[in-house]
Amino acid sequence: MKVTRILRAKRPNKGKVAALREQARRLGQVRSDVWQRFGSLHGVGLSDRQIRDAWLSEGRAFPVSANAWKETLRDAKGDITANMEAAKVKARRSIWRHTQDKIEQKRLFTALKRTDWTTDPYLRRVMRKHWRRGHNHTHNQIIVRADNYTTFHLGGRVWIKIPGLVKGTRIAIPLDTTVAPTGTLRIILTDEDRIEVHYTIEADITQNSGTRTIGVDKGYSEVMVDSDGEHHGQELGAILTDTSDKLKAKYQRRAKLRARANNTRNPRKREHIRRFNLGRKKLNRQMDKTHARIRDIVFQSVNKVVDKAAVIAAEDLAAPMAGKSFGKNVNRRLTSWTKGVIAEALDSVSHRRGSTVVLVNPAYTSQMDSRTGCLDGKRQGDQFYCSDGVVLQADQNAARNVLARLSDPDIERFTPFKRVKAILLERTERHWLGLLNQDSSCSPARVLSTESELPKNHPEQLCSGF
């Protein structure tokens, strides 16, 4: 299993940064050309080697070294393929909604997996909807092949030498590490003239996971809650809320300073404010520390879950919740929600430690009573109020529903949420009818004080019709 390591340059020379930025700009033009020519249907089925050979036969020339543009071509074509595969996930959801015929679904899924979808009218229409032509916005990266750079130690740290724009010249970059990077390097230049070196290493795979099957509910106030009721990473919500509120206040003050700089007639004052009050170096350092802390909490929490579980049922939260609004303050905090980091941690940790993550349909898992599987309760904050008066812990209740969804024969991962709701309402009706039929007098087991306490269209309200 491959994991990414990130190194940073130690006080890079401004001349070297300028030379690297110019090289990255020229390679960005190569990326743009690849996306423009092969970022749509025309590039389906073509490999980077085929494109490279075609360009060489045409005699195309680029203002960078041959190795540099070939590696950039390979990387850009990989991004295009990843973009297409992401669109296929949405296309599979459309196929589930399009037909319930298993044979037709299998045919469409098989064609979508291969390149046969380009000849199927329905699949072409679906892919055109979800796979929009991409455009390159990356002009700050350099891909360096493993045999195209050298490393050495000087001054107690590692240095790397990568090719420059002039043939035969190399640029030496000091790194903040004593361990030399290996494999292909990705050099990234940030807006603050920082240089990052990304490379991948092979992580050891161990078979030391637990033996149980557990469901987890991803959250905001904590990383996740499992079906046993154990809360993992409870400090996450406080960190996210505190960081988000501080950033709000900071950006409000920066906006006032920016407005003052734009409105002043004194050019020296304007330049002084922009240089000393609107920079991002300190802010970026603080955000890096916060992100590192959050990742540490998330990965520790996932490791604790894997300690218990060989199979982990988790919600598939790739699709956004359309039309869901919680108010401007909550929405602002949720924009920094780390569900992407949680998904990454679940995938990498489980793969490295020998467990399996199974994604299930998340529809209505927070609104069901985990004891009955019915839609006859209400969630308020951390409490779930059941129709019979029992109060459950809301996150644990959701985690149990996720676990039950793992073996649900009627609700699959891509079943549309409207169909899920219809199935659950039908089960709820059967459950209450079964309770009513236990008593010939049609008296409910739980007596409510007023009729208004009964849910709308509840079977008990229809009792007189039997």
C-alpha positions as CSV (number, residue, x, y, z in Angstrom):
1,M,0.0,0.0,0.0
2,K,1.3,3.4,-1.0
3,V,1.2,6.5,1.3
4,T,2.3,10.0,0.5
5,R,5.0,11.9,2.4
6,I,5.4,15.6,2.2
7,L,8.8,17.4,2.7
8,R,9.3,21.2,2.7
9,A,12.2,23.3,1.5
10,K,14.3,25.0,4.2
11,R,14.6,28.7,3.4
12,P,14.8,28.4,-0.4
13,N,16.7,30.9,-2.4
14,K,14.5,33.4,-4.3
15,G,16.4,32.9,-7.5
16,K,15.8,29.2,-7.4
17,V,12.1,29.7,-6.6
18,A,11.8,32.0,-9.6
19,A,13.5,29.4,-11.9
20,L,11.3,26.6,-10.6
21,R,8.2,28.8,-11.0
22,E,9.0,29.5,-14.6
23,Q,9.5,25.8,-15.3
24,A,6.2,25.0,-13.6
25,R,4.5,27.6,-15.7
26,R,5.7,26.1,-18.9
27,L,4.7,22.6,-17.8
28,G,1.3,24.0,-16.9
29,Q,0.9,24.9,-20.6
30,V,1.5,21.2,-21.4
31,R,-1.1,20.2,-18.9
32,S,-3.6,22.6,-20.4
33,D,-2.9,21.2,-23.9
34,V,-3.5,17.6,-22.6
35,W,-6.8,18.6,-20.9
36,Q,-8.0,20.5,-24.0
37,R,-7.3,17.7,-26.5
38,F,-8.0,14.5,-24.4
39,G,-10.1,15.7,-21.5
40,S,-13.4,14.5,-23.0
41,L,-14.7,11.7,-25.3
42,H,-11.7,12.0,-27.6
43,G,-9.4,10.8,-24.9
44,V,-11.3,7.7,-23.9
45,G,-9.3,4.5,-24.4
46,L,-6.0,6.4,-25.1
47,S,-3.0,5.8,-22.9
48,D,-0.3,8.4,-22.1
49,R,2.2,6.3,-24.1
50,Q,0.0,6.4,-27.2
51,I,-0.3,10.2,-26.9
52,R,3.4,10.5,-26.3
53,D,4.3,8.4,-29.4
54,A,1.9,10.4,-31.5
55,W,3.4,13.7,-30.4
56,L,6.9,12.4,-31.1
57,S,5.9,11.2,-34.6
58,E,4.5,14.7,-35.2
59,G,7.8,16.3,-34.1
60,R,6.2,18.4,-31.5
61,A,8.6,20.5,-29.4
62,F,8.2,22.0,-25.9
63,P,10.2,24.7,-24.1
64,V,11.2,22.2,-21.4
65,S,13.2,19.0,-21.2
66,A,11.8,15.8,-22.8
67,N,11.6,14.0,-19.5
68,A,9.7,16.9,-17.9
69,W,6.9,17.1,-20.5
70,K,6.6,13.3,-20.7
71,E,6.0,13.0,-17.0
72,T,3.6,15.9,-17.0
73,L,1.7,14.2,-19.8
74,R,1.5,11.0,-17.8
75,D,0.3,12.8,-14.7
76,A,-2.3,14.9,-16.6
77,K,-3.7,11.8,-18.3
78,G,-4.0,10.1,-14.9
79,D,-6.0,13.1,-13.6
80,I,-8.3,12.9,-16.6
81,T,-8.9,9.2,-16.0
82,A,-9.6,9.8,-12.3
83,N,-12.1,12.6,-13.3
84,M,-13.8,10.1,-15.6
85,E,-14.0,7.4,-12.9
86,A,-15.5,9.9,-10.5
87,A,-18.2,10.6,-13.1
88,K,-18.9,6.9,-13.4
89,V,-19.8,6.7,-9.7
90,K,-22.6,9.2,-10.4
91,A,-23.6,7.4,-13.6
92,R,-24.0,4.2,-11.6
93,R,-26.5,6.0,-9.4
94,S,-28.4,7.1,-12.5
95,I,-28.5,3.5,-13.8
96,W,-30.0,2.3,-10.5
97,R,-32.8,5.0,-10.9
98,H,-33.2,4.2,-14.6
99,T,-34.1,0.5,-14.3
100,Q,-34.7,-2.2,-11.8
101,D,-34.1,-5.0,-14.3
102,K,-31.1,-6.9,-13.0
103,I,-30.0,-8.2,-16.4
104,E,-30.2,-4.7,-17.9
105,Q,-28.4,-3.2,-14.9
106,K,-25.6,-5.8,-15.3
107,R,-25.3,-5.0,-19.0
108,L,-25.0,-1.2,-18.4
109,F,-22.6,-1.6,-15.5
110,T,-20.4,-3.9,-17.6
111,A,-20.4,-1.4,-20.5
112,L,-19.7,1.5,-18.2
113,K,-16.7,-0.3,-16.6
114,R,-15.1,-0.8,-20.0
115,T,-15.0,1.7,-22.9
116,D,-18.2,0.2,-24.4
117,W,-20.2,3.0,-22.9
118,T,-19.1,5.3,-25.8
119,T,-21.3,3.4,-28.2
120,D,-24.4,3.1,-26.0
121,P,-26.8,6.0,-26.4
122,Y,-28.1,6.0,-22.9
123,L,-24.7,5.7,-21.3
124,R,-23.3,8.4,-23.5
125,R,-26.1,10.7,-22.4
126,V,-25.5,10.0,-18.8
127,M,-21.8,10.4,-19.0
128,R,-22.2,13.7,-20.9
129,K,-24.3,14.9,-18.0
130,H,-21.9,13.9,-15.2
131,W,-18.5,14.1,-17.0
132,R,-18.0,17.7,-18.0
133,R,-15.0,18.7,-19.9
134,G,-12.2,19.7,-17.5
135,H,-9.8,22.5,-17.7
136,N,-6.3,22.8,-16.2
137,H,-5.7,25.2,-13.4
138,T,-2.4,23.7,-12.3
139,H,0.6,25.8,-13.2
140,N,2.7,25.3,-10.1
141,Q,3.8,21.7,-10.2
142,I,6.8,19.8,-11.6
143,I,7.0,16.0,-11.9
144,V,10.5,14.6,-11.5
145,R,11.1,10.9,-12.4
146,A,13.1,8.8,-10.0
147,D,16.2,8.5,-12.3
148,N,16.2,12.2,-13.0
149,Y,17.3,13.7,-9.7
150,T,20.0,13.1,-7.1
151,T,20.2,13.5,-3.4
152,F,23.1,14.4,-1.0
153,H,23.6,15.4,2.6
154,L,24.9,18.9,3.6
155,G,24.6,20.9,6.8
156,G,22.7,18.1,8.6
157,R,19.9,17.9,6.1
158,V,19.1,16.3,2.7
159,W,19.4,18.2,-0.5
160,I,17.9,17.2,-3.9
161,K,19.1,18.3,-7.3
162,I,16.6,18.5,-10.1
163,P,17.0,19.5,-13.8
164,G,16.6,23.2,-14.6
165,L,15.4,24.8,-17.9
166,V,18.9,25.1,-19.3
167,K,20.3,21.8,-20.5
168,G,23.0,20.5,-18.2
169,T,22.1,22.7,-15.2
170,R,20.5,21.5,-12.0
171,I,18.8,23.3,-9.1
172,A,19.7,22.2,-5.6
173,I,16.9,22.4,-3.0
174,P,17.6,22.0,0.8
175,L,14.9,20.0,2.6
176,D,13.8,19.9,6.2
177,T,14.6,16.3,6.7
178,T,17.5,13.9,7.1
179,V,15.8,11.1,5.2
180,A,16.2,11.2,1.4
181,P,13.0,10.9,-0.7
182,T,12.6,8.1,-3.1
183,G,10.6,7.4,-6.3
184,T,8.9,10.0,-8.4
185,L,8.8,13.5,-6.9
186,R,6.0,16.1,-7.2
187,I,7.4,19.6,-6.6
188,I,4.7,22.1,-5.7
189,L,5.3,25.8,-5.4
190,T,2.8,27.7,-3.2
191,D,1.8,31.3,-3.4
192,E,4.0,32.2,-0.5
193,D,7.2,31.0,-2.3
194,R,7.2,27.8,-0.3
195,I,8.4,24.6,-1.9
196,E,6.8,21.2,-1.1
197,V,8.2,17.8,-2.2
198,H,5.6,15.0,-2.4
199,Y,6.6,11.4,-2.8
200,T,5.0,8.0,-2.1
201,I,6.4,5.1,0.0
202,E,5.3,1.5,0.4
203,A,3.6,1.0,3.8
204,D,3.7,-2.3,5.5
205,I,0.4,-4.3,5.5
206,T,-0.3,-6.1,8.8
207,Q,-3.2,-8.4,9.6
208,N,-3.9,-7.1,13.1
209,S,-7.5,-5.9,12.9
210,G,-10.3,-7.1,15.2
211,T,-12.7,-9.9,14.3
212,R,-16.2,-8.3,14.6
213,T,-18.5,-6.5,12.3
214,I,-19.3,-2.9,13.4
215,G,-21.3,0.0,12.0
216,V,-20.0,3.6,12.4
217,D,-21.8,7.0,12.2
218,K,-19.5,9.8,11.0
219,G,-20.1,13.0,12.9
220,Y,-19.0,16.6,13.5
221,S,-18.9,16.8,17.3
222,E,-16.8,13.6,17.3
223,V,-15.0,11.7,14.5
224,M,-17.4,8.7,14.7
225,V,-19.6,6.7,17.0
226,D,-19.7,2.9,16.6
227,S,-22.7,0.6,17.0
228,D,-21.3,-0.4,20.5
229,G,-22.0,3.2,21.6
230,E,-18.3,4.1,21.9
231,H,-17.4,7.7,20.9
232,H,-14.1,8.2,19.1
233,G,-12.4,11.6,18.7
234,Q,-14.7,13.6,20.9
235,E,-12.5,16.7,20.8
236,L,-12.9,17.1,17.0
237,G,-16.0,19.2,17.2
238,A,-14.5,21.7,19.6
239,I,-11.4,22.1,17.5
240,L,-13.4,22.7,14.3
241,T,-15.8,25.1,15.9
242,D,-13.1,27.1,17.6
243,T,-11.0,27.3,14.4
244,S,-14.0,28.3,12.2
245,D,-15.1,31.0,14.6
246,K,-11.6,32.4,14.9
247,L,-11.2,32.5,11.2
248,K,-14.5,34.3,10.8
249,A,-13.3,37.0,13.2
250,K,-9.9,37.2,11.5
251,Y,-11.3,37.5,8.0
252,Q,-13.7,40.2,9.1
253,R,-10.8,42.3,10.5
254,R,-8.8,41.6,7.3
255,A,-11.7,42.7,5.2
256,K,-11.7,46.1,7.0
257,L,-8.0,46.5,6.5
258,R,-8.3,45.6,2.8
259,A,-11.1,48.2,2.4
260,R,-9.0,50.8,4.2
261,A,-6.0,50.0,1.9
262,N,-8.2,50.3,-1.2
263,N,-9.8,53.6,-0.1
264,T,-6.6,55.4,1.0
265,R,-5.0,58.0,-1.2
266,N,-1.6,57.4,0.3
267,P,0.2,54.8,-1.8
268,R,2.8,54.2,0.9
269,K,0.1,53.4,3.5
270,R,-1.7,51.2,1.0
271,E,1.5,49.2,0.3
272,H,2.4,49.0,4.0
273,I,-1.1,47.5,4.8
274,R,-0.9,45.0,2.0
275,R,2.6,43.9,2.9
276,F,2.5,43.7,6.7
277,N,-1.2,43.2,7.5
278,L,-2.7,41.1,4.7
279,G,0.0,38.4,4.3
280,R,-0.8,34.7,4.7
281,K,2.5,33.2,6.0
282,K,1.6,33.1,9.6
283,L,-2.0,32.2,8.8
284,N,-0.9,29.3,6.7
285,R,1.5,28.0,9.4
286,Q,-1.4,28.1,11.9
287,M,-3.7,26.2,9.4
288,D,-1.0,23.6,8.8
289,K,-0.8,22.9,12.5
290,T,-4.6,22.7,12.8
291,H,-4.9,20.3,9.9
292,A,-2.1,18.1,11.2
293,R,-3.9,18.0,14.6
294,I,-7.2,17.1,13.0
295,R,-5.6,14.3,10.9
296,D,-3.9,12.9,14.0
297,I,-7.2,12.8,15.9
298,V,-9.0,11.2,12.9
299,F,-6.4,8.5,12.3
300,Q,-6.2,7.6,16.0
301,S,-10.0,7.2,16.1
302,V,-10.1,5.0,13.0
303,N,-7.3,2.8,14.4
304,K,-9.4,2.3,17.6
305,V,-12.3,1.2,15.5
306,V,-10.1,-1.2,13.4
307,D,-8.8,-2.7,16.7
308,K,-12.3,-4.1,17.2
309,A,-13.6,-4.7,13.6
310,A,-12.7,-6.9,10.7
311,V,-15.7,-5.4,8.7
312,I,-16.8,-1.8,9.1
313,A,-20.1,-0.6,7.7
314,A,-20.0,3.2,6.9
315,E,-22.3,5.6,5.2
316,D,-21.6,6.6,1.6
317,L,-21.5,10.3,2.0
318,A,-20.1,11.1,-1.5
319,A,-23.3,12.6,-2.7
320,P,-24.2,16.1,-1.2
321,M,-27.4,16.6,0.8
322,A,-29.4,18.7,-1.6
323,G,-31.5,21.5,-0.1
324,K,-30.1,21.0,3.4
325,S,-29.4,24.2,5.3
326,F,-28.7,24.5,9.0
327,G,-28.2,28.3,9.2
328,K,-25.2,30.4,8.3
329,N,-23.1,29.7,11.4
330,V,-23.6,26.0,11.3
331,N,-23.1,25.9,7.5
332,R,-19.9,27.8,7.9
333,R,-18.6,25.3,10.4
334,L,-19.7,22.3,8.4
335,T,-17.7,23.6,5.4
336,S,-14.6,22.7,7.3
337,W,-16.0,19.3,8.2
338,T,-13.4,16.6,7.7
339,K,-15.5,13.9,6.1
340,G,-12.9,13.6,3.3
341,V,-10.2,13.0,5.9
342,I,-12.3,10.5,7.7
343,A,-13.0,8.6,4.4
344,E,-9.3,8.7,3.6
345,A,-8.4,7.4,7.1
346,L,-11.0,4.6,6.9
347,D,-9.7,3.5,3.5
348,S,-6.0,3.6,4.2
349,V,-6.0,2.3,7.8
350,S,-8.4,-0.6,7.1
351,H,-6.4,-1.6,4.0
352,R,-3.1,-1.4,5.9
353,R,-4.4,-3.4,8.9
354,G,-6.4,-6.0,7.0
355,S,-10.0,-4.9,7.7
356,T,-12.7,-4.2,5.1
357,V,-14.9,-1.0,4.8
358,V,-18.3,-1.5,3.2
359,L,-20.2,1.6,2.2
360,V,-23.9,1.5,2.6
361,N,-26.9,3.7,1.6
362,P,-27.1,6.5,4.2
363,A,-30.7,7.5,3.5
364,Y,-32.7,8.0,6.7
365,T,-30.3,6.1,8.9
366,S,-30.5,9.0,11.4
367,Q,-34.3,9.0,11.4
368,M,-35.0,5.3,12.1
369,D,-35.6,3.5,15.3
370,S,-32.8,1.0,15.4
371,R,-34.8,-1.4,17.5
372,T,-37.7,-1.8,15.0
373,G,-36.2,-0.4,11.7
374,C,-39.2,1.9,11.4
375,L,-39.6,5.6,10.7
376,D,-41.5,6.4,13.8
377,G,-39.1,8.5,15.9
378,K,-37.6,12.0,16.0
379,R,-34.0,13.1,16.4
380,Q,-33.3,16.3,18.4
381,G,-29.6,17.0,18.9
382,D,-27.9,14.0,20.6
383,Q,-31.3,12.4,21.6
384,F,-33.5,10.1,19.5
385,Y,-37.1,10.0,20.8
386,C,-38.9,6.8,19.9
387,S,-42.6,6.6,19.4
388,D,-43.0,4.4,22.6
389,G,-41.3,6.9,24.8
390,V,-37.8,5.4,24.9
391,V,-34.9,7.8,24.4
392,L,-31.8,6.6,22.6
393,Q,-28.4,8.1,22.0
394,A,-28.9,9.5,18.5
395,D,-25.4,8.7,17.1
396,Q,-25.3,5.2,18.4
397,N,-28.9,4.7,17.1
398,A,-27.7,5.8,13.6
399,A,-24.6,3.6,13.8
400,R,-26.8,0.6,14.5
401,N,-29.0,1.5,11.5
402,V,-25.9,1.6,9.4
403,L,-24.9,-1.8,10.6
404,A,-28.3,-3.2,9.8
405,R,-28.2,-1.6,6.4
406,L,-25.2,-3.8,5.6
407,S,-27.5,-6.9,5.4
408,D,-30.7,-5.2,4.2
409,P,-31.9,-7.2,1.1
410,D,-34.2,-4.4,-0.2
411,I,-31.9,-1.3,0.2
412,E,-28.7,-1.3,-1.7
413,R,-26.0,1.3,-1.8
414,F,-27.3,3.2,-4.8
415,T,-31.1,2.8,-4.1
416,P,-32.7,6.3,-4.6
417,F,-33.6,7.9,-1.3
418,K,-37.3,8.2,-2.4
419,R,-37.4,4.5,-2.9
420,V,-35.7,4.0,0.5
421,K,-38.3,6.2,2.1
422,A,-41.1,4.2,0.5
423,I,-39.6,0.9,1.7
424,L,-39.3,2.2,5.2
425,L,-42.8,3.6,5.3
426,E,-44.1,0.3,4.2
427,R,-42.2,-1.5,6.9
428,T,-43.5,1.0,9.5
429,E,-47.1,0.5,8.4
430,R,-46.7,-3.3,8.6
431,H,-45.1,-3.0,12.1
432,W,-47.9,-0.9,13.5
433,L,-50.6,-3.1,11.9
434,G,-49.0,-6.1,13.5
435,L,-49.1,-4.4,16.9
436,L,-52.8,-3.5,16.4
437,N,-53.7,-7.0,15.3
438,Q,-52.4,-8.4,18.5
439,D,-55.4,-6.8,20.3
440,S,-58.9,-7.5,18.9
441,S,-60.1,-4.4,20.6
442,C,-57.6,-2.4,18.6
443,S,-56.3,-0.8,21.8
444,P,-52.7,0.4,21.5
445,A,-50.2,-1.0,23.9
446,R,-49.1,2.5,24.8
447,V,-51.9,5.0,25.7
448,L,-51.3,8.5,24.6
449,S,-52.9,11.3,26.5
450,T,-54.2,13.1,23.4
451,E,-54.8,12.2,19.8
452,S,-52.5,15.0,18.7
453,E,-49.6,13.1,20.0
454,L,-50.0,10.5,17.3
455,P,-48.0,10.9,14.1
456,K,-49.9,12.0,11.1
457,N,-51.5,9.0,9.2
458,H,-50.5,6.7,12.1
459,P,-52.2,3.3,12.0
460,E,-53.6,4.0,15.5
461,Q,-55.5,7.0,14.1
462,L,-57.1,4.6,11.5
463,C,-58.0,2.1,14.2
464,S,-61.8,2.7,13.9
465,G,-61.7,1.6,10.3
466,F,-60.9,-2.0,11.2
